[in-house]
Amino acid sequence: MHTSGLHPDSSRLIAHHGMSPHPEGGFFVERFRSSLTVQTSDGRGKRAAITNILFLLDSSINDGISRLHCVLSDEVWHFIDGAPLVLTTLDPSLGQPHEHLLEKVHPTFTVPASYWQAAQTRGPWTLVGCTVGPGFDFADFSMLKDENERSAQLLSAHPHLGRLV
């Protein structure tokens, strides 16, 4: 994988953990997928009970931003190392945005199912863990940039969030 231009710590973490680019931005590797399954109550079918990834944002790529996306399950973000991370969330109606700072003294935040979320490192790089339950499936994932009407709605109400789309 080509990692020139990244912070040396980012390059080492990507190589050490075998991380790949993520569609929302940054790099990731799945660390755990439960062999236990649960039946979702919303018609999605069976999912792994929980999944966990390592996720890395580096400021030299896309300003260290994870673009606005939605996951249909609860997602717990865990700060691990590097610079603090700002996690921006909006309810499913794209109402008022809220910012949450993840750092050593505030290391976790849970994004409720179906909320829109984006993240940005506040320094050269940030490493977090993301645990999803019921477990993550790309069928349950959407990017706001792929939803033209909703993107326009967000940009009209909150133009300052355009960099996150």
C-alpha positions in Angstrom: 0.0 0.0 0.0 1.3 3.5 -0.9 1.5 5.6 2.3 4.0 8.3 1.3 3.0 11.7 2.6 1.4 10.3 5.7 2.7 10.9 9.2 5.3 8.3 10.0 3.2 7.0 12.9 0.2 6.6 10.5 2.4 4.7 8.0 3.7 2.3 10.7 0.1 1.7 12.1 -1.3 1.0 8.6 1.6 -1.5 7.9 1.5 -3.1 11.3 -2.3 -3.7 11.3 -2.7 -4.3 7.6 -5.1 -1.5 7.2 -7.0 -0.6 4.0 -8.6 2.6 2.7 -12.2 3.1 4.0 -14.9 4.5 1.7 -15.7 7.3 4.2 -12.0 8.3 4.4 -9.1 7.1 6.5 -7.9 3.5 6.9 -9.4 0.5 8.7 -9.0 -3.1 9.6 -11.6 -5.4 11.1 -10.3 -6.8 14.3 -13.3 -8.8 15.5 -16.5 -10.2 14.1 -18.6 -12.2 16.5 -19.5 -15.7 15.5 -22.8 -15.2 17.4 -25.6 -13.8 15.3 -28.6 -11.8 16.3 -31.9 -11.3 14.4 -32.5 -7.6 13.9 -36.0 -6.3 14.7 -36.0 -3.8 11.8 -36.1 -6.4 9.0 -32.4 -6.3 8.1 -32.0 -10.0 8.9 -29.3 -11.7 10.9 -26.1 -9.8 11.7 -23.0 -10.7 13.8 -23.7 -9.7 17.4 -20.8 -7.2 17.4 -18.0 -6.2 15.2 -14.9 -4.1 15.9 -12.5 -2.2 13.7 -9.4 0.0 14.1 -9.8 3.2 12.2 -7.1 5.8 11.4 -7.4 9.3 10.2 -4.4 11.2 8.9 -4.6 14.9 8.3 -2.6 14.7 5.0 -5.5 12.8 3.3 -8.8 14.7 2.9 -7.8 16.9 5.9 -8.2 13.9 8.2 -11.9 13.7 7.7 -14.2 10.7 7.8 -17.2 11.9 5.6 -20.8 12.0 6.8 -22.2 8.5 6.8 -24.9 6.5 8.5 -24.8 3.0 10.1 -28.1 1.3 11.0 -26.7 0.0 14.3 -25.3 1.6 17.4 -21.6 2.5 17.1 -19.2 3.0 20.0 -16.1 5.1 19.1 -13.1 4.5 21.4 -10.2 6.9 21.4 -6.9 4.9 21.3 -3.9 7.2 20.4 -2.8 10.3 18.5 -4.5 13.7 18.5 -8.0 14.3 19.8 -10.9 13.5 17.4 -14.0 15.6 16.8 -17.0 13.4 16.1 -20.0 15.3 14.5 -23.4 13.7 14.8 -26.9 14.6 13.4 -30.1 12.8 14.1 -31.7 11.0 11.1 -33.7 14.1 10.1 -30.4 16.0 9.8 -31.4 18.4 12.5 -29.0 20.3 14.8 -25.4 19.0 14.6 -23.5 18.1 17.8 -19.8 17.8 18.2 -18.1 15.4 20.6 -14.4 15.5 21.4 -12.8 12.1 21.9 -9.5 12.2 23.7 -7.7 10.5 26.7 -10.0 12.1 29.3 -13.2 11.5 27.2 -12.3 8.3 25.4 -15.7 7.0 24.2 -18.9 8.1 22.5 -21.8 6.1 21.2 -23.5 7.1 18.0 -27.1 5.9 18.0 -28.3 3.7 15.2 -29.3 5.6 12.0 -27.6 8.9 13.1 -25.4 10.6 10.6 -21.8 10.9 11.7 -18.5 12.3 10.6 -15.1 12.6 12.2 -11.9 14.7 11.9 -8.6 14.5 13.6 -7.4 17.6 15.5 -3.8 16.9 14.7 -1.6 14.9 12.4 -3.4 11.6 13.0 -5.8 9.8 15.3 -6.4 6.1 15.9 -9.8 4.9 17.2 -11.7 1.7 17.6 -15.3 1.4 16.4 -17.5 -1.3 17.8 -20.9 -1.8 16.2 -23.8 -3.8 17.5 -25.6 -5.5 15.9 -22.5 -6.0 13.8 -21.4 -3.9 10.9 -22.5 -4.9 7.4 -21.9 -2.7 4.3 -25.6 -3.2 3.4 -26.4 -1.1 6.5 -24.0 1.7 5.6 -24.7 4.8 3.5 -22.7 8.0 2.6 -24.5 11.3 2.6 -22.7 12.3 -0.6 -24.6 9.6 -2.4 -28.0 11.0 -1.4 -28.4 14.2 -3.4 -31.7 15.4 -1.9 -30.5 14.8 1.7 -27.1 16.4 0.9 -28.8 19.5 -0.4 -31.0 19.6 2.7 -28.0 19.5 5.0 -26.0 22.1 3.0 -29.1 24.4 3.1 -29.5 24.1 6.8 -25.8 23.8 7.8 -23.6 25.1 5.0 -20.5 25.0 7.4 -20.7 21.2 7.3 -20.1 21.1 3.5 -16.5 19.9 4.1 -18.0 16.8 5.8 -20.1 15.7 2.9 
